Amino acid sequence: MAHYPAEPFRIKVTEPIRLISREERKQAMEKAGYNLFMLAAEDVFIDLLTDSGTGAMSQSQWAAMMQGDESYAGARSYYRLAETMKQIFGFEYFVPTHQGRAAETILTDLLIKPGMSIPSNMHFDTTDGNIRARGGRPVNLVIDEAFNPKSRHPFKGNMDLDKLRNFILQVGKESIPFGAMTITNNAGGGQPVSLENIKAVSELYHEFGILFFIDCCRYAENSYFIKLREPGCAQKSTLEIAREIFKLADGAWMSAKKDGMVNMGGFLAMRDANLYQRVCNALILREGFPTYGGLSGRDLDALAVGLMEGLDETYLEYRLGQTAYLGERLIEAGIPIIEPPGGHAIYLDAGSLLPHIPHNEYPGQALAAELYLEGGIRGVEIGSVMFAYPNPDTGEITYPRLELVRLALPRRVYTQSHLDYVVETIIRLANRRNTLRGFRITYAPELLRHFTCRFEAL
Ligand SMILES: *Cc1c(COP(=O)(O)O)cnc(C)c1O
């Protein structure tokens, strides 16, 4: 039986939510063009669209916000954040950004020329979109186990080292301005990467003189997975593991809206002084002065505290335990998900659940839409709506290998009864899976279309 860990906190402030009627949900979906991003949050009962910026801050974070120094340059808040950054990440330089994609925009804009390639285990949507927007090619080289939803490999986010070496030899190191790695692997099930694999990837990139950057949104969850699963790591603290990880890299970017435990924020960090200078210049054009980077002083203080709270092992045990509970209950009910449960989310395997809906009719979208209509639950499609792109050489559409619906858990927000409601709703849906139909896209922009496209039910 799935076990639910008791929350290591109690509730001091509440926020009302309500389930509107089925008829109202139907109207809301029609108005939204069946795109869940287009729904008003007020019309959603349990919102599992994303864990990004949707968490609850602690009393210590709210208290720290009162200390926010709103000076334009050199604010005290900046120096407090810089101290935390030094303790955890240890990079020589960093700039705050308003969120992860702002860091991505600056990095990709400075380093990528058209036709260049950026290998990673798997890029997430905004990284993928930012690379394409500069004329670059995002390349995913995760191990094959990642594509087998039933494989219980402990580190399904690992890079395939043979694929990476062959890829570098094939395109040449000159066309790889930097190599990346996403921890945990969000697009591939929130699966962790092992310390051993990060070490090997770092050595490989460096053997060819390629800069190594980590997309570290969920580095704390990844570090705790390493502590639990990797031989020789049980005695280390999560903070020690995190430090070991970042020692191996030349830089990192983070959406602090994840393991930074804040509602808005991010950073770009690096070792190279020249690159830092160029980053600062780009930042001033786009985000703001390098000591605030698009954030308020109070946001910097919330982040300085939040980064440390995100590494707390009592919290992480609860966090991963809550996600595992949702996953194990679904497995017990025979619902196909990506196994084992990842860190921040459960990924329903819509491709297996709805084999009668082909890739080009978007099985993930069909499942996500029905989940809302059935129970007011909002998840997100991670499949052909998000990641089907024409091949730049042939023009042929390449479909992703998995059609998923991600149910992301906001941090410190929902309780066991909310998750039980989600499980029961999914079981009801699965019992009438044959009645679900696919979708057709009626409007889509060229990049990152999932945010704004519109659908028509088939
Ligand atoms: C959220 C996320 C991003 C983008 O961050 P934003 O703060 O949403 O701009 C990039 N990479 C990964 C792995 C993410 O999860």
The ligand as an SDF file (V2000), in Angstrom:
LIG
                    3D

 15 15  0  0  0  0  0  0  0  0999 V2000
   10.9840   25.6350  -15.5730 C   0  0  0  0  0  0  0  0  0  0  0  0
   12.1320   25.1590  -16.3360 C   0  0  0  0  0  0  0  0  0  0  0  0
   12.8540   26.0300  -17.1570 C   0  0  0  0  0  0  0  0  0  0  0  0
   12.4090   27.4700  -17.4280 C   0  0  0  0  0  0  0  0  0  0  0  0
   12.2750   28.2310  -16.2940 O   0  0  0  0  0  0  0  0  0  0  0  0
   11.1840   29.4270  -16.1650 P   0  0  0  0  0  0  0  0  0  0  0  0
   11.4200   29.9590  -14.7990 O   0  0  0  0  0  0  0  0  0  0  0  0
    9.8310   28.8150  -16.3370 O   0  0  0  0  0  0  0  0  0  0  0  0
   11.4720   30.4160  -17.2230 O   0  0  0  0  0  0  0  0  0  0  0  0
   13.9860   25.5390  -17.7750 C   0  0  0  0  0  0  0  0  0  0  0  0
   14.3820   24.2670  -17.6130 N   0  0  0  0  0  0  0  0  0  0  0  0
   13.7180   23.3930  -16.8340 C   0  0  0  0  0  0  0  0  0  0  0  0
   14.2250   21.9970  -16.6590 C   0  0  0  0  0  0  0  0  0  0  0  0
   12.5620   23.8000  -16.1780 C   0  0  0  0  0  0  0  0  0  0  0  0
   11.8920   22.9320  -15.4240 O   0  0  0  0  0  0  0  0  0  0  0  0
  1  2  1  0
  2  3  1  0
  2 14  2  0
  3  4  1  0
  3 10  2  0
  4  5  1  0
  5  6  1  0
  6  7  2  0
  6  8  1  0
  6  9  1  0
 10 11  1  0
 11 12  2  0
 12 13  1  0
 12 14  1  0
 14 15  1  0
M  END
$$$$
